[in-house]
Amino acid sequence: MFRVAAAAVGETRVRLDGPEGHHAAVVRRLRTGEPICITDGAGARGVGVVDLVDRGGLEIAVSQWTQDTPERPRLVAVQALAKGGRDEAAVESMTEVGVDEIVVWSAARSIAKPTERTLPKWQTVADAASRQARRTWWPTVVGPLGLSDVVSKVGAADVALLLHESADTSLWGIDLAGSSELLVVIGPEGGITDEEARAMTDAGAHAVRLGSTVLRSSTAGVAALAAICSRTRWA
């Protein structure tokens, strides 16, 4: 799956250049006559064949365009910054599972700190994972946000889940039926502070645990989203 500009949707001949064209022509080494699937990242799906390959990319003869409806519930992950690239690993895995929005959270106990490269780097990881997973709806990455902005997002969600190792309630004990947007908060390596937990639960978040073991920041989010999808999207 390769992403094209929104203006290309509906066209019978589409040029794929830039990073996407380079990946298709140089990395994937697609050749004339090979089938290809493209998207605008907002649900449009085009199928066709490679009609021309050059050093700058390739051109596609599109035979059909369709529009995929977004999956429900909409999934939002608030991912705390983590060291050693664990947060980027989380972005990749959550994208493959189907997350729709990823929020960069600079938590109190995050060892890693946000830089001007954080947002574009996470978005690049999400884009690559969307391509690999053949998604037509690609997630957006926003932030970095502080606690007050995260609390606002918690309050706006239909259901907000705060992953916490000490929670008494299992994720399976939360009613998810009829929710149009679900938000999951994943803390950093050092855990969520009492102040952060109190602010989010006061805003309506449910503190939940996933099981008897303590998961890393890089795996907790994808485990939670997979559990949610098993009860909603995949049911």
N, C-alpha and C positions, 0 to 999 in steps of 0.2 A: 504494500500500500504506500503510495507516494502522495504528498500534499501539493496542491496547486492553488493558485490565487482564486478567490471567490469569483472574480470576473470570468474565469475559464469555464464555470459551470454552465452546461447547456451547449457548449461549443463542440463541433464534430472533429476539430483538429486543435490539439493543445500542445503548447511548447512547455517542456519541463527543463528548467535551467537552474542556476544557482546551486545551493547545497543539495537540493533534492535531485536535480539533474545530474550533478556530479556523482551522487551516491548510486543512482540508477545506471549511469553509463560506465563509470569507472570502478566503483566498488562491487556492484551487483553484475556488471558487465552484460547488461541486457542488449540484445541484438535485434536487428530488423526482423519483424514477423512474430516476435515473442509476445504472448499475452501480458497485459498489465492492468492493474487496478489503481485508480487515483481517487482522491477525495479533497474537499476544501477544508476538512477538519470540523465542519459544522453539519455533518450528516449526508452531504451529497456523495454519491458513489458513481464513478464513471468506469466503464470497462471497455477495453479496446486492445489494439496491438501497437507495438512500436513500429513506426513508419520510417523513421530516420534517426541515425545516431551520428553525432559529431563531437568535437572536443569540448563543446560548451554544454552538452546535455543531449536531449533527444526530443523528437516530436511523436505525438501519439494520435492515431486515428481512432476516435472514440465512437463506438457503436451504440452505446446505451448509457443514459443517466438515470439514476433513481435517487430517492431521498429516504434515508433511514430516520425513523423517529427516535428521539433520545430515550434511553432506558430510564426507568423509574424504580425506586426513588433516585433523585439526584444525590450523588455522594461527594461530600466535602471532607478533606483530611487536613487537619491542622498539625503540621509536622514540625517538631522542635528541631532546631539546628543541632547537629551531632558531629563529632570529630571523626577523622579518618575516612571521610566519604560515605559514612553509614547513612546519612540523610539522603544522599543521591541514590544509594542502593534502594532505600525506601521509596523514593519517587519512582524509580524504574518499576519496581514490583507492584506498587499500588496502581500505576498506570495500566499495567498488563491486566490487573484484576478488573479495572473499570472506573477508577476514580474520575470525577468530573472537574474538580477544583482542588488545588493543593495550595495551602497557605503556609508560607515560610514564617515560623514563629521563633522569635528570639526570647527563649525562656530564661528565667532567672538562673537556672543551673546549667544552661547550655555552655559547654566549654568552647565550642566554635562560635565565632562572631560573624555577623553578616558583613559583606563587602559589596561593592558595586557590581561584582561579578556573580554574586549568589543567585539573584533572580534569573538572569539570562542562562546561567549554567544549569539550573534546575529545569528551566523550560526546554533547553536543548535535550536533556536527559528524557524528559516526558515526551518530547516529539519523537525521539528515536524509539522509545518503547511503544508509542502509539503505532508507528510504522511497522514495527516488528509484530505487534499484536493484531494488525490489520483492522484497526479501529477507524470508523468514519467520524466519530465525535472525539476530538482530541482535547485533553484537559488543559486548563489555563493555570498558570502559577502566579500567585499574588503575594505581596509583602515586600520586605519583612515587616511583620506586625508585632506590636507590643501587647501586653496583657489586656489593656482596656479595649483595643480593637478586636482582639480575639473574643473577649467577653461579649461584645456587641454581636459578633457572628454567632456565638452560642445562643444568645437570646432570640435571634432571628430564625434559627433552624426549627423545623417541626420536632425533630428529636436530636438531642446532642448527647454524645457519649464521651465521658472522660475515662480513659483507660488508666486504672490505678491498681497496683499490686495488692493494696490493703482493702480494697472495696469488698463489701459483704455481698453485693448483688452480682450475679452472673449476667453476662450480656444476654444470655438466653432468657433471662427473667424480664426483659424489657419488651413491651408491646411495640412492634414496628409497623403494624397494619395501618394502611391508609396514609402513611407519611410520604410527602412529596420530596422532602429534602432531609437527609441524615448527615450529621456532622460528627466526626470522630477526632478527638484530641489525643495526640501522641506526645508524651513528654521526652525530655533529653535523658542522657545516660545517668545523670544524678537524680532523676526523678522530679516530680512536680512538687513545688513548695506548698505548705499548708495555705499560704495566702492565695496562691494561684488556684488551688483546688476549691477553696471557699468561695472565691469570686466567681468561678464557673458554675459551681453547684447553686449558688444564690441566683445565677442567671437562668437556671433551669436545666443544667447538665446532669445526667445520671452518671455517678461514679460506678464503673463496672470493672470486673476482672474477666479474663479470658479463660483461665484455667488455674492449675495448681503450680505452674512454673512461672518464672519471671522471664519475659521476653525482652530482647534488645530493642532499642528505639528503631532499628532498621527492619525488624520483623513484626513488631506488635501491630503496626498499622495494616499491613497486608493480611495478617491473620484475622484481624477484626473485620476488615472489608470482605474477606472471603466468607466469614461466618455470616455477615449481614446479607451478602448476595445469595447464600444458600437458603436464606429464609425469605428472600424477596425476588430479586431478578432471576435467579436460577431455579426457583421453586416450580 
